[in-house]
Each structure stands twice: as C-alpha cells, then as structure tokens.
Amino acid sequence: MKIAYLDCISGISGDMILGAFLDAGFKLSVLKDALSKLDLTGYKIMTKKVKRHHISAIKLDIDIEKDNCKFTPGKIEKIIKESRLENDIKQTALKIFKNLCMAEKKVHKISNGVHLHELGNADTILDIVGVSVCIKMWNIQKLYFSKLIFGRGIQVADSGMLPIPAPVSLELLKNIPSKFSDIDSELITPTGAAILSTLGTFCREPEIKVKNLGYGAGSRDLKQLPNALRLLVGEEVPSYLSDNVTVLESAIDDTMPIVYTYLYDELFKLGALDVYITNIQMKKNRPGQLLTVVLPNHLLSDIAEFIFRETNTTGLRYYRPDRLKLHRVSRKVRTRYGRISVKISGSEKESYKSSPEFESCKKIAMNKKIPFARVYEEAKKAIILSVFFVFVSFAPSFCDTIYLNDGSQVKGIIVEEYSDRVVISTEYGEAEMMKGEIKGIDYDLMEQNLLSLGNKYKEAGDYVRAYFYYDKARKLNPQYKEAVDGANYLQGFLFRKEMGRKADEVNRYQDLEDFQQNRFKKEEQSMSNLKQLIGIEIQDTGKNIKVIKVYKGLPADKAGIKKGDYLAAIWGKLTGYMSSEEVAQILSKPENLELKLEIDRKIKVSPRAIKSSQFDLRFEGLCLRNISDRSEAFASGLRNNDLILSIDGASIRYTPLKEAMDSLRSGPGTLLIRRELTIWRRK
C-alpha cells in the first residue's frame, strides 16, 4: 500500500505541502495542468530552491493579482464542482473545504453565512485542490503526520488582531498530539490544519519503505529550527499495528455485584475497547474488585463521569500506554453446514492465527440442531483448507519447494512472483504466500514447470492458457520434445476451433500461416506503440524480457533505461511468465501514464568502487546504501537502493551477509543489480 508521511519539523501549510511534493518528484507541469481546469484566473505559480538551515527545499509561491476578489464558501464549492477535474479529486477537495468552513462556524459561533476573510482568497482554493491532485495522481492511500508544533504571539489578520495559533487552526486540530514552542511566528496555517485533520492520521513512527523524499519550505527562515516540511512517500511495510490508549482503573469494595453487569453493557456502548474485573484484597483485609477499562484517549472524560455516577468510587487513576496489535480481518469459509465467519490475524513478522466466530457457529448449531463442538471443529478444518495452505506432496516429480520459517514445506509450481509475495499452484489450487513467512525457495527447471502448467490447463480444458505455457517452454528449450509437440498440437487445435471447421476442410498449412501472421500483426502493433510512447524495443529471450534498443529523448531514456537492461517487473509483478506482447500491451495502455518498473542490469565494478558503500541484507540480495555522486561506485553505474542479485553469476539470495561481502570485495567482478525506475509515459 502506498502511503505518505508528513514530518512537521516546524509546522505545516498548504504551500509547504505542495513544495514538498514537487521536491519529491511531482512534476510542476502536471500540477499546473490540473489547476488550469479550475475556473480561476489572475494567479501565477512560482517555485524556487531555497536553504533552510542547510537543508535544500522548494519554496512555492502563488502570486495573486491585487484586484482578484475574495470568494464566498458557496462560490468556492461551485468552482470546485464545475471544474474539469476527476471526481475523486473534487470530492477530496470539497471534504477539506467543508471541514474548514465547519471550524470557522464553531469559532465564530454562527450557524449560517460563514465569512472566510483571508481564507477566501484564490490561493486557499489552489492549495487545497493542488494537494488533492498530488494525492490522487500518486495513488496515496494513507496519509500520516508527526506530532505538531505551534508558535506563539499575535498576528494581524483581515478580521483584526488574532492570537497564534489561529483559533480556526486549534479547532481543526482538536484531539491531535501537539505542543507549544517559544517561536514568535505562525507555524500552522488553517489550510494546513484542514488538510491534516481531514486526510491525515497521527503516527509517531510509520513503517515505510521510502521511494520519494522532498522538503517544502516555509516563508520565513527561522533561527530556532529549519522552517521546512519533510515528505516521505513509499510502500507501507506490513507489520504490527500500533496506537495509544487510556487505561482507567478504580478499586471498589462497596458496590453491589449486580451493578457490574449494567456497567459492562453501558461502558461498551460508550465506546470502551475492553472492560474487566479483577478480584483483589484491599486495605483492612477487605475483599474488593479492580475495575479496569481500556478506552480511546478522547473518551476519558465521558467514561470517568459515568463511573463516578454509577459506582461508589471516589477516585480514578489512568495511564496511557502504547499498544501493538496484529492485523485482523474477518472472512467466511465454506463448510458442509454453510458459510461460517472466522477471524484471521497476523503480520509479516508473525504466523497467522485464526479462530471461528462464536456467534456464527452458535447460530448454525441452533438452526440445524447440531452439537456446537461439531460445527466449531468443521469450521477449523475449513480454515486450514481455504485460508492457509495444505502442505502436501505435489503429484509431478518435478516441482518448486517453499521452505517456511516454522519448518514446514509447500510443494507446487510457482506461477507468479512479486516483490513481497509468491503465488504457488498446488493440487488444491493456487495460494499466495508472503515472503516474510518464507525461509527459502528451491526452484526446479523452468521449462519443466511451464510444461506441467500446460498439462494442468489442458486437462482442465483451458486450451488457450495451456498453449501459452507450452509455447513458453518451447521457446526456452527448443529441444524439449514434449513442449514442442504440445505447442504444435494445440496450435492446430486452436486454429480449427477459431475457424469453426473440421481439420479436413481447411488448407492446413496456408491457413495456419494466416493464423500466425494475424498473431504477428497484433504483436507488431503492440511493439510499435511501445516504441512511440515509451521509446524502447524489447525482445523475449525465453527467460526474460530484454531491452534491445532505447530511443534518445523519449520517456525510457529520460528514466535511465539502457540497451541490454532486462525488464524484471511492472508495478511489482514479475515478467518471468509474460510474453513480450503482454509486456508491450501493459506498458502502452492509455491509463498507464505513470509506470513503476524494476530493471535488471549487469555492471562491472572493482572492489575499490564499493569500499565506502553500506549494505542491507534483503530477501533477494544486498541493498546498496551511502553512495555519493562523486564516488567511484557512482561512476561505475551503481546507485543508492540498487539491489545486488548475483556476483559473477552466483546468486546471493540465501548467502549470509559476511560471505556475500567477502565475495563482493575479493576482486573485480560483474554484478547483476535490480533497480526501481519511474517512467512518465507520453499521452
């Protein structure tokens, strides 16, 4: 999942967010093009590189003409709704703006007719819509932000003298962790506060694999700290969930036990996360009960008031611990008694746990007059078969073997491999496995895997997919007789099926040639589109997709793709089982204006070139760090975050870090690296 994290070093504003996006790689031309779809004139967007305490950042300014009028809330909503922007962008911008208006109403204690003062300027609209555009076009699904910092003092506004922070900003940021500083300046603007409170979630330390990083500068150069907003964009690392809660406790010895039943029900209705009673021995050796309530932080006052009212306690104590939680989902499994709800929880670092839902099992047991235990056991069996994986021996003598961290094995054929998971086909069907659960993989011969898949789909009657795998196996090994015979047979069969005639009613050879020519024409069209829109020519070598030509000045060249590179993955999906035609079709789809590719490249290096580099050990290999643009490693063609897959042809997938480092520094050699690139395709 793609996420963004706003590190609010010295506050936040709408123009700082936009500046950070531009510094992280969002194109200014794309932003201007999107904002031009609003019915707004008389403004100019300007950017410049500035320094904030030696940190390079982009300062974005929106120059509004002096005679440009202020807009009413109704007019602003109309401008957004009647724009030519995508509907998702409109809805996001309207949501932020309505939140801002609601805060103004609360601050001024009015029910109708909000006057926005300086917030009615065109730059407010451009900031809100601009941020909505960036989030949509980069497909950011979650926005997190750090603890906020407020300034102090008095500022002059259109409505008069106002304290810092502005009342509207404070209203918007209720229940959000923040602190005051001694900086005499407005650090958080109402627009920035509206964007955060509407779209963002507070998070101390997000677990993120950073892909883009940028800094957006504020207007003033503060002495106390760098006046800049840091933006991190990347993939969320699946791990534990965390939050901060309040634990409320009270020792009670003079409340009737019957009251606790009422307390349980009402506390959960008020929003408590958990309620329990512990028997304790109190002072003067009196037996008592410790009432413990776990609740969201913002409900402390309401729940404390309820406990004081309904019990005889005269005091409560509370503390606010952090919690770690496993990811949890609910789904239904099929059993012979019907569909039963189950709970599944786990993370990349933890084995998955599951259990049938009590109420679901109880309902079926009562309706069908079956013992509850039998229904429960049936649901547990269904979980093993449909939620996890059946570790059985696969029928063919050749197959891939996945070794799991818990010591078990899965045998089958790996049909797809992504950067974070693999899809394996067993006789019980296909299943996805996260790479965090995998200790190692033994790959069998690829042509045998492909032939086996072809046989499987042929038996199932899916002759098109069967032919595809036979043909891939034939290209990979032209001497593999079973693959050649299978492909030739199905080629003729599919031809006869398509033409709708019997084999003896057609001129077999001529029509087969026409059939092939039509296929080649489609492939040529895809390749032509790829050449024009991306600027590359590719070739299917049987094992992978190779770039055989790169056209200068076109998107592929600008992104850094070179002749001889191999296209390893598109949007995280490996291309190993794709044909060149499939790859060309995906890359040239009209909707794919932004393409995330992973390329493999061979680079010759000397030990001295990587002497100062740092490494992280990953599942696939070694990830490079600390490469400066003046280093010998940079001159050799290596870059930060390059993943070294092999050294002189020897894979380091499961090689211990010390052994891999010794091999890397023992002498000059050829590295196979994998690099992530972004291509902005031509329209």
N, C-alpha and C positions, 0 to 999 in steps of 0.2 A: 504494500500500500504506500502510495506517495504522500509524504507529509512535509510540512514546513514548520520551522521553529523560529520565532522572533525573540532574539536575545536583547531585551530592552536595557541596554547598558546605561543609557541616560534618558529614558523616556521614549515617547513614540508620537508620530504624527502621520497624517496621510501621505505627505510628500516624502517623508523618510522611508515609508514602506515601499513606495514606487521607486525611489532611488536605489534601495537595496535590491529590488527585483532586477532593475537594469544592470546593476553592478554584478549580479549573479548570472547574467547572460540573457535576460529577456530583451528582445530587440525593441529599440525605441520606435522604429518604423512601424512595427506591429501594434504597439500601444497607440501611436498617433492615428493609425488607420482605424482602430476600433473606436477611439474617441471622436473621430470625424463623423461617425454615424449618429451622434447626438445633434440635436438642433440647437447648437451653440456656436456663436461667433465672437470675435473680439478678444481672443486669448492667444497666447503663444507659449509653447512648452520649450524650456531650455534646460540643458544639463551641462555640468562641468565637473571635472575631477578636483577634489579638494583634500586637504590633510586635516585630520582631527587627532591631535597628539600622535603624530607619525603614522596614523592609520589612513590609508588611501580610501576614499569613499566618493560616491557620486552625489552631488547636490542637485536636486531637481527643483526648478522654479517655474511657476505658472504666472506669466505676466498678463494681467487683466487690464484692458483699456479703461481709462478713467470714467468714461461715460457709460460703461457697462452697468446695467441696472441690477438691483438685488431681486431675488426670486422668492415668491411665496412658496410654502410647502406644496400647495396644490399644483403650482406651475412646475416645480421640480419633479413631482411624480409624473406629470404629463410629459415632460421632456424625456424621462427615462422610458415610460411605457410606449411612447410613439417613436422611439429610436429604432434603427435597423439592426440593433444588437441581437444576439441569440437570446432566447427566452430565459435560459438558466442564468445568464449574466444579469438580465433585467431583474429577475426575482431576487438574486443575491443583493444587488444594489438597493432595491426597494426595501428589503428587510433591514439593511443597515440604516437607511434613511429614516424609516418608521421608528426604529429604536431610538434614534437621535431626537426625533420630534417628541416621543413619549417622555424622554428625560427632560426636555425643555418644559413640557406641560407640568411635570411634577415639581420642578424647581420654581416655576412662576405661579404654581397653584391655580392653574386655569384649566378649564375643560374643553374650550373651543378657541380657535383662532390663534395659533402659535405664531409669534414673530421671531424669526431666526437671527436678526441682527447680522453680524459678520458671517454667520454660518449660511446665510442666504446667497453668498457670492458664488460665482461660477466655479471657482477653484474647489469648493466643497463637493460639488457635483462631480468634477473631474477626478478628484482624489478617490471618492467612493466608487465610481464606475471603473476607474483605472485599476484599483486593487481587485475588484470583481473580475475584470478581464484577465489579469495575471493569474489569479487562482484557477479560473476556468480553463484557460489555454494551456496551463502547465499540469492540468488534471490533479490538482492538490486536493486530497480527500479529507485531510485533517490539518487544522492549524493550531499550533501550540505557542505559548508565550511564557516568558520568565516572570519572576517577581518584579513588580513595577516600582518606580521611584518618582516621588513628587517633589517639585520645587516649592519655594515659599515666596511671599511678598505680595505686592499689589500691582495689577496691570490696568492700563487704560483701554477700555473697550467702547464700542458704539453706544452701549447702554449705560456707560459710566465707569466708575472705578469698581474693579472686581478683585476678590482675593485669589491667590494662586494656591492650589489648583482651582480652576474654574468650577463653579457649583455643578454645571452640567457634567463635567468630567467625573466628579466624585459620584454623582448619581448613577452614571453609567457603570462605574467600577465597584459598585457595592458587592460585598462578599468575595472580592478578588484580592489575594495577598499583595500588599504594597507597603511602602514605608516612606516617611518624610525625610528630606535632606535639608541642609542649610544653604542650598544653591538658590540664589535670588533670581529665578527665571522660571518661566512656564515650560515644563518638561513634557507634559502630556496634554495634547490638544483634544478638544471634544470629538473631532473627526477620528483621530487615532483611537480614542477610548471607545467610540461607537463601533469601529471595525473590530477591535479586540473582543468587546463584550458580546457582539453578535455572532462572530465566526470562530472565535478562539476558545481554547481551554488552557487553564493554567497547568504548567508541568515543570517540576524542578529540573529533572534530568531526562530528557527524552532519549530513547534508544533508537538511534538513527544512523543509517549508512549514508553519509553526506555525499551528494553528487554535485551540488551547486552551492556556492557561498558568495555573499555580497554584503556590502556596507552602504547604508543610506545616511547621508549627513544631515544634521540639523542646521538651522540658520546661524546660530552663534557658536563661536569657538570658546567653550567653557574652560576655565583654569583647573577646576577640580577633577574633571574626568572627560574622556573623549565623547563629544556630542555626536554619537553615531548609533544607528540601529543595525544589528547584525542579523542577517537572514541565512538560515540553513535549510536547504531543500534536498530531500533524498528519500530513501525507502525506509519505512519503519521496520525495525528489527523485531521479529516475533519473540516475545519474552514474557516475563511476568507483568501483569497489570499492577499499578500501584495507585493509592490515593491516601488522603489524610482524613481521619475520622475523629469524633469525640467519644470517649468512654466516660459515662456518667455512673457514679456509684453512690449507694446510700445503705448504711447498716441500720436495719429496722428490727425492733423486738416487741413492739406493742400494736401491731396491725393484724386484724383478723385474717387468717389464711385464705378465706373465701374471697377476699378483695383481690388477691393476686391474679385470679382468672380474668377478672374485669380489667386489671392493669395490663396484662398481656395483650388482650384484644385491642384496647384503646391505644396503647403505645405503638403497635404495628400500624394502626390506622393513621396515627400522626406522622408516620414516616420512619420509625425506628428500623434499623437494619438487623438488630438482634436483641433479644431480651432473655435473661436467665437469672435464676435464683440459686444462691449457694448457702447451705446451712453453715453457720459459724457460731462460735462461743464468744459471747461479748463480756464486757466488764461485769463484775459481781457474779460471774459464772452463769449469766443468763443466756439461754439459747436464743438465737436470732437468725435473721436472713439477710444476706447481702444481695441487694437488688442491683444488677448491672445492666445498663442499656448502652448499646452501640448505635450511634446516630450520625447523620451528616452534620458538619460543623454549624451550618446555618440554622439548624432546628434546636440548638441548645436552649435558648430562652423559652420556646414554646413547651418543650418536653419537661424542662425544670419546673415551670409553672404548674403543669399537670400533676407531676409527682408531689409537689408541695400541697396541692389542693386535695389529692385523693389518698394520701397516707399521713401518718402522724410524725414523719421525719421532720427535723428542724434544720438539717444541713445536708448539702450535697457536695461531693468532690468530683472533679473531672480532670482529664488529661487528654492530649491529642496525639496519639501515636500514628505512625505511617503503617499502612497495610500492604502486603504483597498478595496478589491473587492470581490464580491461573485463569487463562482464557476459558470462557464457558459458553457453550451453545446447547440448544435443545433441538432434537430432531425425532422423527418417528421411524420405527423399524417394523418390518412385516413379520408377523408370526401366524401360526395356524389359527389363533384365536382372534386375529385382527391386528390393526396397527396400534403400537404402544409407544408412548413418549418416553425418551431416555435423556439423561443429562450427560454431556461429554465435556470434560475439562482437561486442560494440559497446556503445554508451551513447548517451544523449541528445545528447552533445556530439561524438560520433564516428560516422563512417559505419560501417555494419555490415560485418563481414568474415566470410568463411566458407570452408571447405575440406572436401572429402570425407575421411572417416576412412580411413587407410591399410589397417588390418586388415580393414575391411568390404569395401573394393574388392578386396583381395588374395584374400579368401575366395571372392567371386563369380568372379573371374578364374580361380582354380584349379578351382572346381567346374564351371564352364561351358566351360573350355578356351578362354577369350577373352583377348586381349592386355590386360595390366593398364592400359596407357595409354588404351585404348578405353573401358574401364569407368570410369576416372577422369574422362575428358572427358564421358562421358554423365552422370555424377553432377553435374559442374559446370553442365551445361546445365539439369538438373532443379532445381538450387538457384536459378538465375536465374528460372525459371518459377514455382516454388512457394514460395520463401522471400522473395524480393524482389518487385519489381513490373515488369511488362512495359510499357515506355514506348512505347505505340503510339497512333496516332490513333484516337479513338473514332468509330464509324460515324455517329451523328447529327451534323447540322451545328451543333446547339446542345449545349454540354456545359460542365462546370466544368474549369478548368485549375489544377493544383497546380504551383508552381514550387519546386524543391528547392534546397537550399544548394549542391549540386555542379553546378548549372547545367542539369540535366535537367528534363523536364516529365512530368507524368502527366495524361492527359485521361480524363474519365469523368464520372460523376454522383455527387456527394457525397450518400450516403443517410443517414448519421448523423454527428453531430459531438459530441465530448466535450470536456471542458476540456483534455485532454492529447493527443488524437489525433482523426483523422477516418477515416471508412470510406468508401472510394470504390469505385463499381461500374464496372468496365471490361468489355469484351467477353470478357476472360479470367477474369472472376469478380470477387468483392469482395476488397478488401485494406485492412488497417489501416496508417495512416501516423502516426508520432509528430510532434507539432507542432514539436518541437525540430529536425526534419530539414527543415521547410518554411520557405521564404523568403517566400512569398506565395501567395494564392489569388484567382483570378478567378471569381466566382460568376456563372452565367448566370441567366436568368429562372427563378424557382422553379416557376411553373406549367408551363413547358416541361420542366423536369427531372421534375416529377411525372407529366406525360403520357408522357414517354419511359419512365419506370419502369413505368407502367401497361401500355404496349405490350409492354415486355420480359416482364413476368409473364403477360400474356395469351398471347403466343407460346409461353411455357413451359408453359401450361395451368394456372397458378396464378391462377384467376379471382377468388378472394376478395381476394388482395393487389392484383391488378390493379384491382378495383373500388375498393378503399381509396384508391389513388393517383389514379384518375380523379376520385373524389368530392372529394378534397382540392383538386385542380386546378380543379374546377368551382366550389367554394366560394371559392377565391382569386380567380378571374376568371370570373364568370357569363357573360361574353360570349365566352368561349373555346369555340367550337363543337365542336372535336374532343374536348375534355374532357367537355362536356355530352353529346354523342352517345355517347361511350364509356361514361360512367357510366349513362346511361339503358338502353343495350343490356345491359350486364352486370347491372344491377339486375333486369331482366326475366329474364335467363338464370339468375341465381342463384335467383330465386324459383321458376322452373319446376323447376330441379334439386332444390331443397329439398322441394317439394311432390310430386315424383315423378310428375307428369302432363304430358301434352303441352299445348302452348300453347292449342290449340283446345278443350280440355276444361275450362278454368277460366274463371271470370268475371275477366278480366284486371284490370280496374280495382278491383273490390271486394277481390279477394284481395291485390293489390299494396298496397292501403290497409291491410289487416290486417297484411301483412308489415312495413310501415313502422311501424304502431302498436306491434307487438311490439318492434321495434327501439327505438322511443322509450321504451317502458316500462322496458327494461333501462337505458337511459341515465338516465331519471328516478330509478331505484333507486340507481344509482351516485352521482348528484348529491345525493340525499337522504342517503346515507351520508357523503359528503364534508361536507355541511352539519352533520351531527350530530357527527362525530368530529373534524373539523378546524376547522369554523366558518367556511367560505368558500363562496361561489358563484362559478363560473367560466364563461367563455364562449369558444368557439373563434372567433376573428376571421378565420380562414383563414391568417393569417401566424403567429399565436402564440396563447397561452392567457392570457386576461385575467381578473384578479380583479375581479368586478363588485359583490361585497358581502362584508364582513367582520363577523362577529358578535362583539360585545364580550364579553370574559372567556373566550373559547374559545382553544384552542391557537394558532391562526393569529394572533389578536390579541396574545396574550402574546409570540409570537416576533417581532412587529413588522411583520407584513404589513399593507398598507393597500389600500383600494379604489383601483383604477387600476393596481396593480402587474401585471407580466407574469411568469408562471412560466416561467423560461428553462431550468431543468434540475432533474432529480431524481436525486440520488446521482451527479452528474456527467454524466448523459445528457441531451442537449438535447431539448426538447419540440417542436422545429420541425415534425417529421413525425408527431406524435402527435395524435389526436383528443381532444376534451375528455373523452369517455367513457373512453378509455385512461388519461388522466391521473388522473381520479377513481378508477378501479379501482386504480391503483398506490398512490395516497395513502391509500386506505381498506382496503388489505389488512390482515388481522388481525396478521400478523407484523411489519408495519412500524410499530412503536411509536415509533421514532426516525426522523425524516426529515431528510435534508440537502437543502436547496433552494437554488437560485440564482434571485434575482428581479431583474428589470429595473425601474427606476423613473426617472421624469423629475423633475428638481429644478432650480428656478430659483435662480441664485446671482449675486452681484456679484463683480467682481474682488477687492474687499477681503476677501471671505469666504474666499478661498483663498490670500491673500497669504503667510501663515505656514506653509502646508502644504508637505509634501515629496512627491515623486513618484518612483515606479519605473516604467520603461518595460517593459511586458509585451507578449506576442504580440497580445493583444486590445485593449490600450489603456494608459491611465495608472492606476497603483495609488496611492491616497492614503495618506499617512503623516503622523504628527505632528499629529493633530487632537485638541486638548484639549476637555474637556466644557464649557469656558467660552468657547470661541472662536465667532466669527461663523459659521464653516463648520459647526460642530456645530449651531448654532441654525438654519441653513438646511436641515439634514437630512442632511448628509454625515457619514460615519463612517470610522474607520481601516479600511484594506483594501478600501474601495469601489473598484471598477474603472470608470473613465470610458471608455465605449464611443464616445460621439459628443458633439460640441459643436454645438448649434443644428442638429441633423440631419446633420451632416457626420461620417462615420466617421473615427476616428483610428487604425484598425487598423495601417496601414503608414506613418503620418505620423512623420517624425523628431521626436525629443523637443523640440528647440528650437522647431520650427514649431508643435507642439501646445501648448507652454507659451505662446508668443506669442498664439495664438488664444484660449487659456483666459483670459489676463489682459488682453485687448484691450478687453473691455467686458462688460456683463451678458448672460447667456445662459442657455439651458436645457441641462442636462447629462443624458445618459442613462447611468445608473450600473448596475452589476451588483453585487449584494450576496449573500453567503452567510449563510443562516439555518438554525437547527436548530429543528424542531418536535417536541415530545413529544406524540404523538397520544393521544387518550383511548381507553381499552380498550373 
